[in-house]
């Protein structure tokens, strides 16, 4: 009996001790894992927590921005589905050196020529339309690229050829500018009458319209350019050379004196006067109405009386302007070539008008 009681007590003790041993073993196991992890991480760089990182970025961001002077940009990106704030260094465009594009006149040193009106144009020429008296002259005998002033000769050739102005012409890939890669609202496949093409070529300097006019001339583009040069020779424009009907090529060159001769002659064509001086117009491009404005805003100004005009621009030519106008009852031809700045050519016209208005009639000579 005594032995039986002792065995029972021993069994109870064995049953009661395992939970304690299991708990201790679990603690020991966790401790071993922790020690092993510590050993593995000992050679690694500890990464800061997300909260600390954001705090530090907020701390250093103002300093970075101050040091870089607007060359650091703060961006929020998504990394594995989580937002992350990053700072990227950028190059500020204003800090880059500005690329100076020299025109043909600048390369020839014409920008060093002074004049009493402080004109922004390298070339200027003003002629009395009635008696051909020269009223103002600056580098007027030098042949330079004339850009879209070329289109005035284009219009003259079209009008003098007596082609059907109601004939509908189609814009093709041949009319697309592959030299300067300028854009155009006239899509390939657009259909328009010859009259409308001439209208927007003169008024809005539409390059594809001018190209289509030349392409649809007897003999094609080559025949049209030949006719342009023949007309220039006939008018005594000895410093002039044309290679296309739009003026996109810098090889279209003329002197201001030559362009004054062209304006004097072209003024006799009523259609050229009307088309070149319309402030705006709506034309039909094969069932699609298109609105165009004049490239010379002076034609819409009530204080200007302009009877003929044409503007032009390519990098080699600068800003150009040719026009006939009336100043205090006197009809004059004005030519400005190679002007710098979008409004400088019209500003030069304003300076010239005020100068002419201030002169006495006898002093104009």
VENBEL-V394118 format. One record per run of one state. SS is the DSSP state (~ for helix, > for strand, _ for the rest). FROM is the first residue (numbers start at 0). LEN is the number of residues. Records with the same first field share a line. If there is no record, write none. Layout:
SS: FROM-LEN + FROM-LEN
//
This chain:
_: 0-1 + 41-8 + 68-3 + 79-2 + 89-3 + 95-8 + 107-2 + 112-8 + 128-5 + 138-5 + 145-1 + 160-7 + 170-2 + 175-15 + 203-3 + 215-4 + 234-6 + 241-11 + 254-1 + 266-3 + 277-2 + 284-4 + 293-3 + 300-5 + 314-3 + 327-2 + 339-4 + 358-2 + 364-1
~: 1-40 + 49-19 + 92-3 + 103-4 + 109-3 + 146-14 + 172-3 + 193-10 + 206-9 + 219-15 + 255-11 + 269-8 + 296-4 + 343-15 + 360-4
>: 71-8 + 81-8 + 120-8 + 133-5 + 143-2 + 167-3 + 190-3 + 240-1 + 252-2 + 279-5 + 288-5 + 305-9 + 317-10 + 329-10
//
